[in-house]
């Protein structure tokens, strides 16, 4: 077998990340409490019981090299909401302060790759893992979930309304928690695995991002061009007409693009252009943009929002 040269640190971290490793349980790299020789690696390696023989979470050196996730807070948070109790959630700031660390060292999440999706957390009291071929014996039994009065799919307007409200409650609390929020892909539109909380082995729709639930127009007619480093698309808001046009240019030259027409009675407003100096690069209310074309600068991206 031909050996390959050792990757640069940046290449190594990217490689590990693409393999699904996460920084949630990285204490194997700092088991003695000292800073590892390669802190980038410590930030991307997941704890492996086969290597260290035990589970330990959140034990990292007292410096800026590492971070930790708070899966214990995930469970406490879910229990709090599902019991219909108001929960004052600060992501274990006592833990952070006691270790003289900053809030950004903590990665906060309610939903991860394992367990229920956010929609299933408010739609199922029990796991439904028969499709996994293990007789329903796999997956965690402690999901701390509440189905809002009906198990699984339903057309009951009252149940659906409550589920939506619960999901918004979770999102709000996550976004105001002290630290860096982490969301699971698909939770933004209510992805369901139909109660399957251990679906890693399925290359099916229960794990695939459902683009059909997102009304997207791709402004690309040459997907086979491997030299292309430009991508643009429109996310349509079929209910209110607040479409969003996004373009990414990774070329080392500018790309002049024709901007699609905005929805009826709407006009494009530039919200983001990363090529501009701050604070002009991000203007939440947007600046009116009426030109038919946009010159997207090298190594930059833009976002236009359709508004009245």
C-alpha positions in Angstrom: 0.0 0.0 0.0 1.4 3.4 -1.0 1.7 5.7 1.9 0.5 9.3 1.6 2.0 12.4 3.2 0.7 13.5 6.6 -2.1 16.0 6.2 -1.7 19.6 7.5 -3.6 20.2 10.8 -6.4 22.0 8.9 -6.8 19.0 6.6 -6.8 16.6 9.5 -9.6 18.4 11.3 -11.7 18.6 8.2 -11.1 14.9 7.5 -12.2 13.9 10.9 -15.2 16.1 10.9 -16.4 14.7 7.6 -16.3 11.3 9.1 -18.9 12.3 11.6 -16.7 12.8 14.6 -17.8 15.6 17.0 -16.2 17.5 19.8 -18.8 16.5 22.4 -16.8 13.9 24.2 -13.2 14.8 23.6 -11.7 14.1 27.0 -9.8 11.1 25.7 -7.4 13.6 24.2 -6.9 15.4 27.5 -7.4 12.6 30.0 -4.8 14.0 32.3 -6.1 17.5 32.2 -3.2 18.9 30.2 -3.4 20.7 26.9 -2.9 18.2 24.0 -0.1 18.5 21.5 -2.7 19.2 18.8 -5.7 21.0 20.2 -7.3 21.0 16.8 -7.5 17.2 17.0 -8.9 17.4 20.5 -11.7 19.5 19.2 -12.8 17.0 16.6 -12.2 13.5 18.2 -15.1 11.7 19.7 -14.7 9.6 22.8 -14.2 5.9 22.0 -14.8 3.5 24.8 -12.8 0.9 23.0 -9.8 3.2 23.4 -10.2 4.7 26.9 -12.7 2.2 28.4 -14.9 4.8 30.0 -17.2 7.7 29.4 -16.3 11.2 30.5 -17.9 14.4 29.3 -16.8 18.0 29.5 -13.4 17.6 31.1 -11.1 19.9 29.2 -8.0 22.0 30.1 -8.4 25.5 31.5 -7.5 27.3 28.3 -9.1 28.3 25.0 -8.1 25.1 23.1 -11.1 22.9 23.7 -14.8 23.0 24.0 -17.5 20.7 25.3 -21.1 19.9 24.7 -23.8 19.7 27.3 -25.8 16.6 26.6 -26.8 16.4 30.3 -28.4 19.8 29.8 -30.2 18.5 26.8 -31.9 15.8 28.9 -32.7 18.2 31.7 -34.1 20.7 29.3 -36.3 18.2 27.6 -37.6 17.0 30.9 -38.4 20.5 32.0 -40.6 21.4 29.0 -42.2 18.0 28.7 -43.4 18.3 32.3 -45.0 21.6 31.3 -42.8 23.4 33.8 -41.1 26.7 33.1 -37.4 26.0 33.0 -34.8 28.7 33.8 -32.0 27.5 31.5 -28.5 29.0 31.5 -26.6 26.0 30.1 -24.8 25.1 33.3 -23.1 28.5 33.8 -22.1 27.3 37.2 -20.1 24.6 35.4 -18.5 27.1 33.1 -17.7 29.7 35.8 -16.3 27.1 38.1 -13.8 26.1 35.5 -13.0 29.7 34.6 -14.1 29.2 31.0 -16.2 31.3 28.6 -19.7 30.6 27.4 -18.4 30.1 23.9 -16.6 27.0 25.1 -20.0 25.3 25.5 -21.9 23.9 22.6 -25.6 23.9 23.5 -28.1 21.5 21.9 -31.5 20.0 22.5 -31.4 17.5 19.5 -28.4 15.6 18.2 -27.8 12.9 15.6 -28.8 10.2 18.0 -32.3 10.1 19.6 -35.5 11.8 18.4 -35.7 14.7 16.0 -37.3 17.9 17.4 -40.6 17.0 15.7 -40.5 13.5 17.1 -39.7 14.8 20.6 -43.1 16.5 20.6 -44.9 13.8 18.7 -43.9 10.4 20.3 -43.8 9.1 23.8 -42.1 5.9 22.8 -39.5 4.9 20.3 -40.7 3.1 17.1 -37.6 1.2 15.9 -39.1 -1.9 14.3 -37.7 -0.8 10.9 -34.2 -1.3 12.3 -34.5 -5.1 12.3 -33.6 -5.5 15.9 -37.1 -6.2 17.3 -37.3 -2.7 18.8 -34.6 -3.5 21.3 -32.1 -0.9 20.0 -32.1 2.8 20.8 -32.6 4.7 24.0 -35.8 4.2 26.0 -35.4 7.4 27.9 -36.3 10.1 25.4 -38.0 12.5 27.8 -40.5 13.3 25.1 -44.2 14.1 25.1 -46.5 13.5 22.2 -48.9 16.4 23.0 -51.8 14.1 23.4 -51.5 11.7 20.5 -48.9 9.2 19.5 -47.4 9.8 16.1 -49.0 11.3 13.0 -52.3 13.1 13.3 -54.5 15.6 11.6 -55.9 17.0 14.9 -55.5 20.8 14.6 -55.2 21.3 18.4 -52.4 18.7 18.7 -50.5 20.0 15.7 -50.8 23.6 17.1 -49.4 22.5 20.4 -46.6 20.6 18.8 -45.6 23.6 16.8 -45.7 25.8 19.8 -43.5 23.4 21.7 -40.9 23.3 18.9 -40.8 27.1 18.9 -40.3 27.1 22.7 -37.3 24.8 22.3 -35.8 26.9 19.5 -36.2 30.1 21.5 -34.6 28.7 24.7 -31.7 27.2 22.6 -31.0 30.5 20.9 -30.8 32.6 24.1 -28.8 30.0 26.0 -25.2 31.0 27.0 -22.9 29.4 24.5 -22.9 28.2 20.9 -26.2 26.7 19.7 -26.2 23.5 17.6 -29.2 22.3 15.6 -29.9 19.1 13.9 -30.4 19.3 10.1 -34.1 19.2 9.3 -35.3 20.5 12.6 -35.9 23.9 11.0 -38.8 22.5 9.0 -39.9 19.7 11.4 -38.3 16.6 10.0 -39.7 13.4 11.3 -38.2 9.9 11.5 -41.6 8.6 12.6 -40.4 7.9 16.1 -37.2 6.0 15.1 -34.5 7.2 17.5 -31.7 5.0 16.2 -31.9 5.4 12.4 -28.2 5.7 11.5 -28.4 2.6 9.3 -31.1 3.9 7.0 -30.2 5.5 3.6 -33.8 6.5 3.1 -36.1 9.5 3.5 -36.2 9.3 7.2 -32.5 10.5 7.2 -32.5 12.5 4.0 -33.0 16.2 4.0 -36.5 16.8 2.5 -35.8 19.5 -0.1 -39.4 19.0 -1.4 -40.6 20.5 1.9 -38.4 23.5 1.1 -39.6 25.3 -2.1 -36.2 25.8 -3.7 -35.3 27.1 -7.1 -31.7 26.2 -8.1 -30.1 28.7 -10.5 -27.8 26.2 -12.0 -28.0 24.4 -15.3 -24.6 22.8 -15.4 -24.2 20.6 -12.4 -21.6 18.4 -14.1 -19.1 21.3 -14.3 -16.6 20.4 -11.6 -14.7 23.6 -12.2 -17.6 25.7 -11.1 -17.3 27.3 -7.7 -20.5 29.4 -7.9 -23.9 28.4 -6.5 -27.2 30.4 -6.3 -30.7 29.5 -5.3 -34.0 31.0 -4.2 -35.9 29.9 -1.1 -39.5 30.6 -1.7 -42.0 31.7 0.9 -45.2 30.5 -0.6 -47.3 31.9 2.3 -46.1 35.5 2.6 -43.9 36.0 -0.5 -40.8 36.7 1.5 -38.5 34.9 -0.8 -34.7 34.8 -0.2 -32.1 34.8 -2.9 -28.6 33.5 -2.0 -25.4 33.3 -4.0 -22.0 31.9 -3.1 -18.9 32.7 -5.1 -15.8 30.8 -4.2 -14.0 31.8 -7.4 -11.0 34.2 -7.3 -12.9 36.5 -9.7 -16.2 38.3 -9.7 -19.4 36.7 -11.1 -22.1 38.8 -12.6 -25.5 37.1 -12.1 -29.0 37.9 -13.3 -31.2 38.2 -10.2 -34.6 36.5 -10.6 -37.7 38.6 -10.4 -39.1 39.0 -6.9 -42.6 37.9 -6.0 -45.5 40.1 -7.0 -45.7 43.4 -5.1 -42.3 42.8 -3.5 -38.8 44.1 -4.1 -35.4 42.7 -3.4 -33.5 44.1 -0.4 -29.9 43.4 0.2 -29.4 42.0 3.6 -25.9 40.4 3.4 -22.9 41.0 1.2 -19.8 39.5 2.9 -17.5 41.5 0.5 -18.5 44.8 2.2 -16.9 46.2 5.4 -18.8 45.9 8.6 -21.4 47.1 9.5 -22.5 47.4 5.8 -22.0 43.7 5.2 -25.0 42.7 7.3 -28.1 45.0 7.5 -31.1 43.1 9.0 -33.7 45.5 7.6 -32.1 45.3 4.2 -31.3 48.0 1.6 -33.5 48.3 -1.5 -31.9 46.6 -4.6 -33.5 47.2 -8.0 -30.7 46.3 -10.4 -31.4 43.3 -12.7 -27.9 41.9 -12.1 -25.6 41.6 -9.1 -21.8 41.5 -9.3 -20.8 38.9 -6.7 -17.2 39.6 -5.6 -14.6 36.9 -5.3 -14.7 34.7 -2.2 -18.0 36.3 -1.1 -21.7 35.6 -0.7 -24.9 37.6 -0.8 -28.4 37.3 0.5 -31.4 39.3 -0.9 -34.8 39.3 0.8 -38.1 40.1 -1.0 -40.0 42.7 1.0 -42.9 45.1 0.2 
